[in-house]
Amino acid sequence: MVETQGKMKRQEIRMLNRKVMEVTGVLNVDSFDSEEFQLETECGFLTIKGSNLHIKNLNLEQGLVAIEGLVDQLAYRETGAPAKSGGLLGKLFK
């Protein structure tokens, strides 16, 4: 758990065989395509990279995102840090 301004934040990531993943504590889905998801979570921005990625379940009221596909990488960046990739549009206009 992460403490932010005296308030405890909670996030869980569950993954089964790198093919099914559930993330809790999600505030927003910033961008996604079949190779990369960028999620704003209570613990910072989370980038998920892989192949054939797609949303299985999305419920932002509960802060839950379920993703299917082959997951290759998970990485956090701090809130306010620039994103390294702009999703599909960012890749097209590089």
Protein Blocks (a to p, Z undefined) as FASTA:
>chain_A
ZZeehiacddddddehhlaccdehiabdfbdcfkbccdddfkbccddddehiacfbdcfk
nopacdedjdfbdcdddehiacfbecjmlmmmZZ
